[in-house]
Amino acid sequence: MAPSFIHIRDLRKRYGSYTALHGIDLDIAEGEVVCVIGPSGSGKSTLIRCINLLEEFEPGSTVILDGTPVKRGRALEKVRAEVGMVFQSFNLFPHLTVLRNVMLAPMRVRGLDARQAEGRARELLARVGIEGQADKYPGKLSGGQQQRVAIARALAMEPKVMLFDEPTSALDPEMVGEVLDVMRLLARSGVTMVVVTHEMGFARQVADRVIFMDGGRVVEEGTPSQIFDAAREERTRNFLGAVLNH
């Protein structure tokens, strides 16, 4: 494996008396596509939200992104600028056009002028297949189109890693495919991706590695064929049996 790009050691997260993460150890290489699967409440979303400190983790936990420790302080803004995140909900600004939604962060954070930001935004909207929607407002788009705008907006910051937190779970079934197609193209382009997903077909086809979590722990990890065809752990086999035969 290539040198660790995301380095996680003894990652723990508690909410009061409830422990969401029990000492996670994980290394992700640059350019690797990792899909995180598991039942609801297993800690999947908490794990990726800790990578850019959207969730505060416990003292003694270590998260390092491209050599920079993720912690409160002046370095955190720099880390967050290198991490694109796509959520279940689209979180677009309803009062801004699609184009302005994608332009905003590069202008405010990266210091691009309006002409540079617009050029970059139009390129990205074309990349995700919705260049014709640039002048519309988010409320006029389908859910799948809005999620593609959210992906373009995250990419506009030229992040080193993209985190996806169940990006298709809020979509109608007929819209899921168009978002997954964009994510497949991203994966092929060499973007480092960590994807929390219930889409087992996507994980099997696209991931370099699949991580199965349950109860705030990594139960098993391996290549898609190892996890889906020859899982070692009974808990993994039971989960996949329930999900794939549903």
Steps between C-alpha positions, in 0.01 A plus 500: 500500500611858432596718797211585731312812389243484779643353820261417786604347831291417807212719379241517772179701518246514781164671535452513874499140621460362147817401314460546123857406403716251690864568409498488119833442320495572128739603222387622158741549212493794259272421208333211683120458491372360829135411556374471856197276548306375799167526680350829613660622820827315440712819506558536125394864470668592828825355367515714188374810681798467735743519206444876462387554861134554429477272802737560792678178596637398838843607633767248405341430162716576195387607153766617253411620150788521252746549784297764687340406834127570506438707812359830615714801414631692204581186301139380503385751238777379269401137555134571432589683179659175377196286579184499289190363667168396351217436744168317486324836472629730230561811717487735201427869543141535372536874423800447271500354151670169436795685349538734798475206743804343334691830467460621858758302699788531250453878504475533878751236608739456205494865395399439138356796313149473356619419148729219617234360734234506231722320251583233754134467602380455142765234437388309807129528420582353159703226670199394709266532202286800593662793322157595364369567852756768592255791518223317684440507875536177699127478568437457128722189477432135574664342801752322280590825327539679834733229626710534185522874566617418854772277356608773257508751785725273707731442202526873435735526797736250332501279812756230566232266630125467448278371780149377417249441780229280348460739205211308343291419807274806465436444130208336325611162361496616138744781581760286679666377183586843364686594819682166518608544136667832590671335796626217277660756268664669799638169624654430159662845497718415801326709768547362852149406614347372822137407441245399761238318298213253500550444127666160502526478122692827492734382777566173320571668164691813600677452833864405534416398856179438692477553876218339696415671829271396782463632853758774449772257394660386175389137488663413169667661199628378168456519126141493370538134401636411844211672680211415270605150391713365784439698819682347796281639779155359571366849577607619155342200331173548691483869409570440133255211490225722638580795275568317174200267532257776598 
